Amino acid sequence: MLVDRKEKALKKLRKDLRSGLYSYLVLLLLEREEELHGYAIRKRLEELSDGRIVPSEGALYDILKSLKKSGLVGDTWAEVGGRPRKYYSLTKLGREVLSELRTEIGAITETLERMEGDG
């Protein structure tokens, strides 16, 4: 019973933590790479995190759809190797929002480092 509660709590907290983190990472990656299609975003996240931070395809496309709806990313279609691919890039608004988020993430990181250093 206690194990069930622990697993449920971990599952919920991980989901909550990752949903915002994935959006931030996608914005950072698009700033860095300028333009990527969904599969390439997923592969780059996998490479950069040594396989530890890899959203499912469904989760990634939900994130991209949400970021587009918020006006933070735009998309364009291009044919590559005879296949159409949707490429995503940051909008001006996306760059502004990312800049503010970066400051907030910095404060969170500093706080985590202080708290973990006190242990």
DSSP file with accessible surface (Angstrom, degrees, kcal/mol):
  #  RESIDUE AA STRUCTURE BP1 BP2  ACC     N-H-->O    O-->H-N    N-H-->O    O-->H-N    TCO  KAPPA ALPHA  PHI   PSI    X-CA   Y-CA   Z-CA
    1    1 A M     >        0   0  181      0, 0.0     4,-2.1     0, 0.0     5,-0.2   0.000 360.0 360.0 360.0 -47.3    0.0    0.0    0.0
    2    2 A L  H  >  +     0   0  136      1,-0.2     4,-2.4     2,-0.2     5,-0.2   0.894 360.0  52.9 -64.0 -37.4    2.8    2.4    0.9
    3    3 A V  H  > S+     0   0  100      1,-0.2     4,-2.8     2,-0.2    -1,-0.2   0.912 107.8  51.7 -63.5 -42.2    4.7    1.4   -2.2
    4    4 A D  H  > S+     0   0  109      2,-0.2     4,-2.6     1,-0.2    -2,-0.2   0.921 110.7  47.5 -59.1 -45.6    1.5    2.2   -4.3
    5    5 A R  H  X S+     0   0  168     -4,-2.1     4,-2.6     2,-0.2    -2,-0.2   0.904 112.2  50.0 -64.1 -41.1    1.2    5.7   -2.7
    6    6 A K  H  X S+     0   0  129     -4,-2.4     4,-2.9     2,-0.2     5,-0.2   0.938 112.0  47.1 -62.7 -47.4    4.9    6.3   -3.3
    7    7 A E  H  X S+     0   0   97     -4,-2.8     4,-2.6     1,-0.2    -2,-0.2   0.904 112.9  49.2 -62.8 -41.7    4.7    5.3   -7.0
    8    8 A K  H  X S+     0   0  158     -4,-2.6     4,-2.4    -5,-0.2    -1,-0.2   0.924 112.8  47.5 -62.1 -45.5    1.5    7.4   -7.5
    9    9 A A  H  X S+     0   0   52     -4,-2.6     4,-2.7     1,-0.2     5,-0.3   0.934 113.7  47.2 -62.6 -46.6    3.1   10.4   -5.9
   10   10 A L  H  X S+     0   0   53     -4,-2.9     4,-2.8     1,-0.2     5,-0.3   0.913 111.2  51.6 -60.7 -43.7    6.3   10.0   -7.9
   11   11 A K  H  X S+     0   0  166     -4,-2.6     4,-2.1    -5,-0.2    -2,-0.2   0.937 113.4  44.0 -60.0 -46.4    4.4    9.6  -11.1
   12   12 A K  H  X S+     0   0  124     -4,-2.4     4,-2.7     2,-0.2     5,-0.2   0.940 115.6  46.6 -65.7 -47.7    2.4   12.7  -10.6
   13   13 A L  H  X S+     0   0  111     -4,-2.7     4,-2.7     1,-0.2     5,-0.2   0.899 112.7  49.9 -64.9 -39.5    5.3   14.9   -9.5
   14   14 A R  H  X S+     0   0  120     -4,-2.8     4,-2.9    -5,-0.3     5,-0.2   0.920 111.4  49.3 -63.1 -42.3    7.5   13.7  -12.4
   15   15 A K  H  X S+     0   0  155     -4,-2.1     4,-2.2    -5,-0.3    -2,-0.2   0.938 113.3  46.1 -62.4 -46.5    4.7   14.4  -14.8
   16   16 A D  H  X S+     0   0   79     -4,-2.7     4,-1.1     2,-0.2     5,-0.2   0.931 115.8  45.8 -61.6 -45.6    4.2   17.9  -13.4
   17   17 A L  H  X S+     0   0  127     -4,-2.7     4,-1.7     1,-0.2    -2,-0.2   0.931 114.9  46.5 -64.1 -46.0    7.9   18.7  -13.3
   18   18 A R  H  X S+     0   0  107     -4,-2.9     4,-3.4    -5,-0.2     5,-0.3   0.839 100.6  65.2 -69.8 -33.3    8.6   17.4  -16.8
   19   19 A S  H  X S+     0   0   70     -4,-2.2     4,-1.4    -5,-0.2    -1,-0.2   0.943 111.8  34.4 -61.3 -45.7    5.7   19.1  -18.6
   20   20 A G  H  X S+     0   0   44     -4,-1.1     4,-2.1     2,-0.2    -1,-0.2   0.901 118.2  53.6 -72.5 -38.3    7.0   22.6  -17.9
   21   21 A L  H  X S+     0   0   60     -4,-1.7     4,-2.9    -5,-0.2     5,-0.2   0.922 106.0  52.4 -63.1 -43.7   10.6   21.5  -18.3
   22   22 A Y  H  X S+     0   0   20     -4,-3.4     4,-2.5     1,-0.2    -1,-0.2   0.915 108.7  50.7 -59.9 -42.7   10.1   19.9  -21.7
   23   23 A S  H  X S+     0   0   30     -4,-1.4     4,-2.3    -5,-0.3    -1,-0.2   0.937 111.9  47.4 -60.9 -44.9    8.5   23.1  -23.0
   24   24 A Y  H  X S+     0   0   26     -4,-2.1     4,-2.7     1,-0.2    -2,-0.2   0.931 112.1  49.6 -61.5 -45.5   11.5   25.1  -21.7
   25   25 A L  H  X S+     0   0   40     -4,-2.9     4,-2.7     2,-0.2    -1,-0.2   0.890 109.2  51.9 -63.5 -38.4   13.9   22.6  -23.3
   26   26 A V  H  X S+     0   0    0     -4,-2.5     4,-2.6    -5,-0.2     5,-0.2   0.939 110.7  48.2 -63.7 -44.1   12.1   22.7  -26.6
   27   27 A L  H  X S+     0   0    3     -4,-2.3     4,-2.1     1,-0.2    -2,-0.2   0.933 112.9  48.4 -62.1 -45.1   12.3   26.5  -26.7
   28   28 A L  H  X S+     0   0   46     -4,-2.7     4,-2.3     1,-0.2    -1,-0.2   0.916 111.7  49.8 -59.3 -44.4   16.0   26.4  -25.8
   29   29 A L  H  X S+     0   0    5     -4,-2.7     4,-3.2     1,-0.2     5,-0.3   0.911 110.2  49.2 -64.5 -41.4   16.7   23.9  -28.5
   30   30 A L  H  X S+     0   0    0     -4,-2.6     4,-1.7     2,-0.2    60,-0.3   0.863 110.0  52.0 -68.1 -32.6   14.9   25.9  -31.1
   31   31 A E  H  < S+     0   0   67     -4,-2.1    -1,-0.2    -5,-0.2    -2,-0.2   0.935 116.2  41.1 -64.8 -42.5   16.8   29.0  -30.1
   32   32 A R  H  < S+     0   0  153     -4,-2.3    -2,-0.2     1,-0.2    -1,-0.2   0.897 127.1  30.2 -72.3 -43.7   20.1   27.0  -30.4
   33   33 A E  H  < S-     0   0   66     -4,-3.2     2,-2.1    -5,-0.2    -1,-0.2   0.526  89.8-147.4 -97.3 -11.5   19.3   25.1  -33.6
   34   34 A E  S  < S+     0   0  138     -4,-1.7    56,-0.4    -5,-0.3     2,-0.3  -0.262  74.2  21.3  75.1 -51.1   17.0   27.7  -35.2
   35   35 A E        +     0   0   92     -2,-2.1     2,-0.3    54,-0.1    54,-0.2  -0.955  67.5 158.2-153.1 127.2   14.7   25.2  -37.0
   36   36 A L  E     -A   88   0A  21     52,-1.9    52,-3.3    -2,-0.3     2,-0.2  -0.992  33.6-123.6-144.9 152.7   14.0   21.5  -36.4
   37   37 A H  E  >  -A   87   0A  29     -2,-0.3     4,-2.2    50,-0.3     3,-0.2  -0.528  42.2 -98.9 -90.5 164.7   11.3   19.0  -37.2
   38   38 A G  H  > S+     0   0    1     48,-0.7     4,-2.3     1,-0.2     5,-0.2   0.882 121.0  49.2 -53.0 -47.7    9.6   17.1  -34.3
   39   39 A Y  H  > S+     0   0  112      1,-0.2     4,-2.6     2,-0.2    -1,-0.2   0.914 111.0  51.2 -62.3 -39.2   11.6   13.9  -34.6
   40   40 A A  H  > S+     0   0   19      2,-0.2     4,-2.6     1,-0.2    -1,-0.2   0.883 107.8  53.1 -66.3 -36.1   14.9   15.9  -34.7
   41   41 A I  H  X S+     0   0    0     -4,-2.2     4,-2.4     2,-0.2     5,-0.2   0.954 110.7  46.9 -61.2 -47.6   13.8   17.7  -31.6
   42   42 A R  H  X S+     0   0   58     -4,-2.3     4,-2.2     1,-0.2    -2,-0.2   0.927 113.3  48.1 -61.6 -44.8   13.2   14.4  -29.8
   43   43 A K  H  X S+     0   0   67     -4,-2.6     4,-2.6     2,-0.2    -1,-0.2   0.901 111.0  50.5 -64.9 -41.0   16.5   13.0  -30.9
   44   44 A R  H  X S+     0   0   55     -4,-2.6     4,-3.0     2,-0.2     5,-0.2   0.912 110.3  49.7 -65.2 -41.1   18.5   16.1  -29.9
   45   45 A L  H  X S+     0   0    9     -4,-2.4     4,-1.7     2,-0.2     8,-0.3   0.918 111.4  49.9 -62.3 -40.7   16.9   16.0  -26.4
   46   46 A E  H  <>S+     0   0   63     -4,-2.2     5,-3.0    -5,-0.2     4,-0.3   0.934 113.9  44.8 -62.6 -45.5   17.8   12.4  -26.2
   47   47 A E  H ><5S+     0   0  106     -4,-2.6     3,-1.2     1,-0.2    -2,-0.2   0.936 113.7  48.4 -63.9 -48.0   21.4   13.0  -27.2
   48   48 A L  H 3<5S+     0   0   81     -4,-3.0    -1,-0.2     1,-0.3    -2,-0.2   0.763 117.6  41.2 -67.1 -25.7   21.9   16.1  -24.9
   49   49 A S  T ><5S-     0   0   12     -4,-1.7     3,-1.6    -5,-0.2    -1,-0.3   0.286 109.5-117.1-103.5   8.6   20.4   14.3  -21.9
   50   50 A D  T < 5S-     0   0  130     -3,-1.2    -3,-0.2    -4,-0.3    -4,-0.1   0.883  76.7 -54.3  53.6  38.5   22.2   10.9  -22.5
   51   51 A G  T 3 <S+     0   0   41     -5,-3.0    -1,-0.3    -6,-0.3     3,-0.2   0.488 119.5 107.4  80.3   4.7   18.7    9.4  -22.9
   52   52 A R  S <  S+     0   0  175     -3,-1.6     2,-0.5    -6,-0.3    -2,-0.1   0.747  77.1  44.5 -87.8 -24.4   17.4   10.6  -19.5
   53   53 A I  S    S+     0   0   51     -8,-0.3    -1,-0.2    -7,-0.2    -4,-0.2  -0.855  70.3 141.0-125.0  92.8   15.0   13.3  -20.8
   54   54 A V        -     0   0   37     -2,-0.5     3,-0.1    -3,-0.2   -12,-0.1  -0.887  36.5-150.4-136.2 102.4   13.1   12.0  -23.8
   55   55 A P        -     0   0    1      0, 0.0    -9,-0.1     0, 0.0    -2,-0.0  -0.401  30.9-104.1 -67.8 149.9    9.4   13.0  -24.1
   56   56 A S     >  -     0   0   68      1,-0.1     4,-2.8    -2,-0.1     5,-0.2  -0.294  33.6-108.1 -63.3 161.0    7.2   10.5  -25.8
   57   57 A E  H  > S+     0   0  110      1,-0.2     4,-2.5     2,-0.2     5,-0.2   0.929 121.4  50.3 -58.3 -44.0    6.2   11.4  -29.4
   58   58 A G  H  > S+     0   0   45      1,-0.2     4,-2.1     2,-0.2    -1,-0.2   0.924 111.5  47.2 -61.0 -44.7    2.7   12.2  -28.3
   59   59 A A  H  > S+     0   0   33      2,-0.2     4,-2.4     1,-0.2    -1,-0.2   0.922 111.7  51.4 -63.2 -42.9    3.9   14.4  -25.4
   60   60 A L  H  X S+     0   0    0     -4,-2.8     4,-2.8     1,-0.2    -2,-0.2   0.933 110.5  47.0 -62.4 -44.7    6.3   16.2  -27.7
   61   61 A Y  H  X S+     0   0   90     -4,-2.5     4,-2.5     1,-0.2    -1,-0.2   0.872 110.7  52.8 -69.7 -30.5    3.7   17.0  -30.3
   62   62 A D  H  X S+     0   0  102     -4,-2.1     4,-2.4    -5,-0.2    -1,-0.2   0.913 110.6  48.4 -64.8 -41.7    1.3   18.1  -27.6
   63   63 A I  H  X S+     0   0   17     -4,-2.4     4,-2.9     2,-0.2     5,-0.2   0.941 112.2  47.9 -62.9 -47.2    4.0   20.5  -26.4
   64   64 A L  H  X S+     0   0    0     -4,-2.8     4,-2.4     1,-0.2    -2,-0.2   0.911 111.9  50.1 -61.6 -40.9    4.7   21.8  -29.9
   65   65 A K  H  X S+     0   0  148     -4,-2.5     4,-2.7     2,-0.2    -1,-0.2   0.925 112.5  47.2 -63.5 -42.3    1.0   22.3  -30.5
   66   66 A S  H  X S+     0   0   65     -4,-2.4     4,-2.0     2,-0.2    -2,-0.2   0.913 111.8  49.8 -65.6 -42.9    0.6   24.2  -27.2
   67   67 A L  H  <>S+     0   0    8     -4,-2.9     5,-2.6     2,-0.2     6,-1.0   0.887 112.5  48.3 -64.5 -36.3    3.7   26.3  -27.9
   68   68 A K  H ><5S+     0   0   95     -4,-2.4     3,-1.7    -5,-0.2    -2,-0.2   0.937 109.3  51.9 -68.3 -44.2    2.3   27.2  -31.4
   69   69 A K  H 3<5S+     0   0  192     -4,-2.7    -2,-0.2     1,-0.3    -1,-0.2   0.858 109.0  51.7 -60.4 -34.3   -1.1   28.0  -30.0
   70   70 A S  T 3<5S-     0   0   70     -4,-2.0    -1,-0.3    -5,-0.2    -2,-0.2   0.503 117.1-116.4 -78.9  -7.0    0.6   30.4  -27.5
   71   71 A G  T < 5S+     0   0   30     -3,-1.7    23,-0.5    -4,-0.2    22,-0.3   0.632  84.3 117.2  82.6  14.3    2.5   32.0  -30.4
   72   72 A L  S   <S+     0   0   20     -5,-2.6    19,-2.1    -6,-0.2     2,-0.3   0.745  76.3  28.7 -88.1 -25.0    5.9   31.0  -29.1
   73   73 A V  E     -B   90   0A   3     -6,-1.0     2,-0.3    17,-0.3    17,-0.2  -0.959  65.4-158.3-131.3 153.7    6.8   28.8  -32.1
   74   74 A G  E     -B   89   0A  21     15,-2.8    15,-2.1    -2,-0.3     2,-0.3  -0.782  12.0-147.1-119.1 167.6    5.9   28.8  -35.7
   75   75 A D  E     -B   88   0A  34     -2,-0.3     2,-0.3    13,-0.2    13,-0.2  -0.971  12.3-175.3-139.0 153.3    5.9   26.0  -38.3
   76   76 A T  E     -B   87   0A  73     11,-2.1    11,-3.6    -2,-0.3     2,-0.4  -0.983  23.8-124.5-141.2 150.2    6.6   25.6  -41.9
   77   77 A W  E     +B   86   0A 165     -2,-0.3     2,-0.3     9,-0.2     9,-0.2  -0.769  30.3 171.9 -96.0 141.6    6.3   22.5  -44.2
   78   78 A A  E     -B   85   0A  42      7,-2.4     7,-3.0    -2,-0.4     2,-0.6  -0.989  31.3-123.5-144.1 148.5    9.3   21.4  -46.3
   79   79 A E  E     +B   84   0A 147     -2,-0.3     2,-0.5     5,-0.2    -2,-0.0  -0.839  30.3 179.6 -95.3 124.6    9.8   18.3  -48.4
   80   80 A V  E >  S-B   83   0A  62      3,-3.2     3,-1.8    -2,-0.6    -2,-0.0  -0.987  70.9 -13.6-127.7 120.2   12.9   16.3  -47.4
   81   81 A G  T 3  S-     0   0   84     -2,-0.5    -1,-0.1     1,-0.3    -2,-0.0   0.849 129.6 -53.7  59.1  34.7   13.8   13.1  -49.2
   82   82 A G  T 3  S+     0   0   56      1,-0.2    -1,-0.3     0, 0.0    -3,-0.0   0.489 119.8 106.8  79.8   2.9   10.4   13.0  -50.8
   83   83 A R  E <  S- B   0  80A 149     -3,-1.8    -3,-3.2     2,-0.0     2,-0.2  -0.947  70.5-124.8-116.8 134.7    8.6   13.3  -47.4
   84   84 A P  E     - B   0  79A  87      0, 0.0     2,-0.4     0, 0.0    -5,-0.2  -0.551  32.0-174.9 -74.9 137.3    6.8   16.3  -46.1
   85   85 A R  E     - B   0  78A  60     -7,-3.0    -7,-2.4    -2,-0.2     2,-0.6  -0.997  23.2-132.5-133.3 142.2    8.1   17.5  -42.7
   86   86 A K  E     - B   0  77A  63     -2,-0.4   -48,-0.7    -9,-0.2     2,-0.4  -0.832  23.7-158.6 -95.4 120.7    6.9   20.2  -40.4
   87   87 A Y  E     -AB  37  76A  40    -11,-3.6   -11,-2.1    -2,-0.6     2,-0.3  -0.839   3.4-152.6-101.5 138.2    9.8   22.4  -39.1
   88   88 A Y  E     +AB  36  75A  16    -52,-3.3   -52,-1.9    -2,-0.4     2,-0.3  -0.831  16.6 171.6-110.9 146.4    9.4   24.4  -36.0
   89   89 A S  E     - B   0  74A  35    -15,-2.1   -15,-2.8    -2,-0.3     2,-0.2  -0.976  36.5 -94.5-147.9 158.5   11.2   27.7  -35.1
   90   90 A L  E     - B   0  73A  13    -56,-0.4   -17,-0.3    -2,-0.3     2,-0.2  -0.494  34.0-143.8 -72.5 143.6   11.0   30.3  -32.4
   91   91 A T     >  -     0   0   42    -19,-2.1     4,-2.2    -2,-0.2     5,-0.2  -0.478  33.1 -99.4 -92.6 174.2    8.9   33.4  -33.0
   92   92 A K  H  > S+     0   0  157      1,-0.2     4,-2.1     2,-0.2     5,-0.2   0.935 128.8  49.7 -59.0 -44.8    9.8   36.9  -31.7
   93   93 A L  H  > S+     0   0   80    -22,-0.3     4,-2.9     1,-0.2     5,-0.3   0.907 107.3  55.3 -61.0 -40.7    7.4   36.3  -28.8
   94   94 A G  H  > S+     0   0    0    -23,-0.5     4,-2.6     1,-0.2    -1,-0.2   0.900 107.2  49.5 -59.7 -40.0    9.0   32.9  -28.1
   95   95 A R  H  X S+     0   0  112     -4,-2.2     4,-2.1     2,-0.2    -1,-0.2   0.905 111.9  48.3 -66.1 -40.9   12.4   34.6  -27.8
   96   96 A E  H  X S+     0   0   91     -4,-2.1     4,-1.7     2,-0.2    -2,-0.2   0.931 113.8  45.9 -65.4 -45.1   11.1   37.2  -25.4
   97   97 A V  H  X S+     0   0   47     -4,-2.9     4,-2.7     1,-0.2     5,-0.2   0.920 111.3  52.7 -64.6 -42.6    9.3   34.6  -23.3
   98   98 A L  H  X S+     0   0    0     -4,-2.6     4,-2.7    -5,-0.3    -1,-0.2   0.910 105.4  55.4 -60.2 -40.5   12.4   32.3  -23.3
   99   99 A S  H  X S+     0   0   66     -4,-2.1     4,-1.4     1,-0.2    -1,-0.2   0.925 111.4  43.4 -59.4 -44.1   14.6   35.2  -22.1
  100  100 A E  H  X S+     0   0  147     -4,-1.7     4,-1.8     1,-0.2    -1,-0.2   0.896 113.4  51.3 -69.9 -39.2   12.3   35.7  -19.1
  101  101 A L  H  X S+     0   0   58     -4,-2.7     4,-3.2     1,-0.2     5,-0.3   0.884 103.5  59.3 -64.2 -36.6   12.1   32.0  -18.4
  102  102 A R  H  X S+     0   0   94     -4,-2.7     4,-2.2     1,-0.2    -1,-0.2   0.911 105.2  49.4 -59.4 -41.2   15.8   31.7  -18.5
  103  103 A T  H  X S+     0   0  107     -4,-1.4     4,-1.9     2,-0.2    -1,-0.2   0.929 112.6  47.3 -63.5 -43.7   16.0   34.3  -15.6
  104  104 A E  H  X S+     0   0  122     -4,-1.8     4,-2.3     1,-0.2    -2,-0.2   0.919 110.7  50.9 -65.8 -41.8   13.5   32.3  -13.6
  105  105 A I  H  X S+     0   0   51     -4,-3.2     4,-2.9     1,-0.2    -1,-0.2   0.896 107.2  55.7 -63.1 -37.3   15.2   29.0  -14.3
  106  106 A G  H  X S+     0   0   29     -4,-2.2     4,-2.6    -5,-0.3    -1,-0.2   0.926 108.0  47.4 -60.2 -43.5   18.5   30.6  -13.1
  107  107 A A  H  X S+     0   0   52     -4,-1.9     4,-2.3     2,-0.2    -2,-0.2   0.905 112.6  49.3 -65.5 -39.8   16.8   31.6   -9.8
  108  108 A I  H  X S+     0   0   81     -4,-2.3     4,-2.8     2,-0.2    -2,-0.2   0.933 111.3  49.6 -64.1 -44.5   15.4   28.0   -9.4
  109  109 A T  H  X S+     0   0   58     -4,-2.9     4,-2.6     1,-0.2    -2,-0.2   0.931 110.8  49.3 -61.3 -45.5   18.8   26.5  -10.1
  110  110 A E  H  X S+     0   0  101     -4,-2.6     4,-2.3     1,-0.2    -1,-0.2   0.917 112.1  48.7 -60.1 -44.0   20.6   28.8   -7.6
  111  111 A T  H  X S+     0   0   70     -4,-2.3     4,-2.7     2,-0.2     5,-0.2   0.925 111.3  49.3 -63.6 -43.9   18.0   27.9   -5.0
  112  112 A L  H  X S+     0   0   86     -4,-2.8     4,-2.8     1,-0.2     5,-0.3   0.920 110.8  50.4 -60.7 -44.1   18.3   24.1   -5.6
  113  113 A E  H  X S+     0   0  126     -4,-2.6     4,-2.0     1,-0.2    -1,-0.2   0.912 112.4  47.0 -62.0 -41.7   22.1   24.4   -5.4
  114  114 A R  H  X S+     0   0  154     -4,-2.3     4,-1.4    -5,-0.2    -2,-0.2   0.930 114.3  47.0 -64.9 -43.8   21.9   26.2   -2.1
  115  115 A M  H  X S+     0   0  126     -4,-2.7     4,-0.5     1,-0.2    -2,-0.2   0.909 115.6  44.1 -67.0 -41.6   19.4   23.8   -0.6
  116  116 A E  H >< S+     0   0  147     -4,-2.8     3,-0.5    -5,-0.2    -1,-0.2   0.828 110.9  55.8 -73.4 -28.5   21.3   20.7   -1.8
  117  117 A G  H 3< S+     0   0   63     -4,-2.0    -1,-0.2    -5,-0.3    -2,-0.2   0.780 102.6  56.3 -72.2 -26.5   24.6   22.3   -0.5
  118  118 A D  H 3<        0   0  141     -4,-1.4    -1,-0.2     1,-0.2    -2,-0.2   0.674 360.0 360.0 -76.4 -19.2   23.1   22.7    2.9
  119  119 A G    <<        0   0  107     -3,-0.5    -1,-0.2    -4,-0.5    -2,-0.1   0.880 360.0 360.0 -64.2 360.0   22.3   19.0    3.3
